[in-house]
Amino acid sequence: MEKAARLERSLEERLGSYRFVRHLLERNARGWMFRFVADPQVEATNNRDERALRPMVIARKVSGGSRSNREAERNRISRPG
């Protein structure tokens, strides 16, 4: 019985992996998801963007966020990019 349970678990894991890979391939139909593999100009992570946002996120957190439309508008304008 133990062997059958192990086999069943293994099959479930493989099926889950298959579904995950199929999902990735379907989402990559436009070719954008793995572009960093073929194009050295494209970064593999968004780390640089996350770091650029960090000071603004911390400022918002420390200040309690945008409590008025005026503050929200000011923050929208001061955002880079």
N, C-alpha and C positions, 0 to 999 in steps of 0.2 A: 504494500500500500504506500509506503514511504517513497518508493521509486516512482510510482505513478503520480504522486503529488509533486515530486521534483520535476518530472517531465511536464506536467501541466503548467507549473509556474514558469518553466523555461519557455514553453510555447507562448504563454501570455506575455512574457517580457519581449520575446522576439516579435510578436504581433504588434505590441505597443511601439517598438522601435521601427517596424515597418510603416506603421501609420504616421509616426513622426517624420520619417524621411520622406514619405509620400506628400505629407503636408508641406514640408520645406520645398520640395520640388515644384509643387503646384503654386506656391507663393512666389517662387523664383521664375515664373513663366516669362516675366519681362526682363530677366537677366540682371536685376539690380542687387539681389541679396548677396551674391558671392563675387561681385565685381572686383573687390579688393584683392582677390586671388590672382586675377589676370592683369590688373592695372596697378602698378606700383604707386601711382599718384593718389590712389584712394586709400585712406586709412582704414584699418580693420576695426577700429573702435571709434566711439564718439567721445573719447576721453578729453580731447582738447576743447570741444564744445561744452562739455559738462563743467570743466574747470573755468571756462569763460563765464558761465552762468552763476557759479558758486558765490561770488561776492554779492550779487544782487539778491540771491535767495537768502543769504545770511542776513543782509540788511532788512529784508522784508520780514524775516522771522523775528529779529531783534526788535523791530519797530512795531510788531503786532499786525503787520500787513497794511493793506490799503483800506482805510476806514471811510474814505469819502471818494466821490467821483473825481475830485480834483487831484487827490493823491494818486489814484489809479491812472489818470491821464498823464501826470508827471512821470510816473514810473514807466509808462508805455513809451513816452517820448525819449526818456534817458537810456532805454535799452539799446545796446549795440546791435547793429544789423537790422 
